[in-house]
Amino acid sequence: MRRLMAIILLFTACSAFSQDAFSTGEYFKFRIHYGIVNAGYATLEVKDAVKNGKRVHHVVGKGYTTGMTKFFFKVEDLYESYFDKASVKPYQFVRKINEGGYTKNQEGFFNRSNNTVTVNDYKKNTKKTFTVPGDVQDIVSTFYYLRNHPKVDKLEVGESINVDMFFDDEVTKFKLKFIGRENLKTKFGTMRAMIFRPYVQAGRVFKEEESLTVWISDDENKIPLRIKASLAVGSLKADLDEYKGLSHPLNKIN
């Protein structure tokens, strides 16, 4: 389950694609289930900050196990991103995680004048600089960038959106495929939902490349409602449990 909570936490931010879909003060909390077990929670909050003399969005994401789960597999994850309010280009990211003893403590700084990112690894006591594309995102800013993406209303079933994303000291192509629409029952009522499938690397955690599925509210907010992951053993689900600070009224069927 290494990195699993972190990946689920960040896919909850994948509330893609509507202009002005989010603003300062937006907050989500997700309940994470492993089978019938309540495994933990993940939260995402949009705050205000100043970087390089400019007011920016500061997103703070946390993931943690609860109850008996934390005795078997303790998770305490912190992800942060500072990005431009207009372009959503990131200035800085923070990744501080502890997942069952697997730890990372990193901070990255983007230099837009020469298209590089400098990563300070405080665990390894190293400092490395990487060349990146001019439109690169970090793992958190990627999903907020997608929320305002102009292509979404033109997507046909089976089509995808690709983003250059810097993660784990390299640039990868993040791909999000549109699957279709359905009415989804949630604790807040039944909502029209858009269904997306993020492409992930198959391996020890996920069964295959398309093991994640994300349900997004089909309204102006485009908030994440549910995330499901098929694992090498069993499955994991995250459901929206609490929200506040939405930019638009939540559209419910009933």
Secondary structure, 3 states (H helix, E strand, C coil): CCCHHHHHHHHCCCCCCCCCCCCCCCEEEEEEEECCEEEEEEEEEEEEEEECCEEEEEEEEEEEECCCHHHHCCEEEEEEEEEECCCCCEEEEEEEEEECCEEEEEEEEEECCCCEEEEEECCCCEEEEEECCCCCEEHHHHHHHHHCCCCHHHCCCCCEEEEEEEECCEEEEEEEEEEEEEEEEECCEEEEEEEEEECCCCCCCECCCCCEEEEEECCCCCCEEEEEEEECCCEEEEEEEEEECCCCCCCCCC
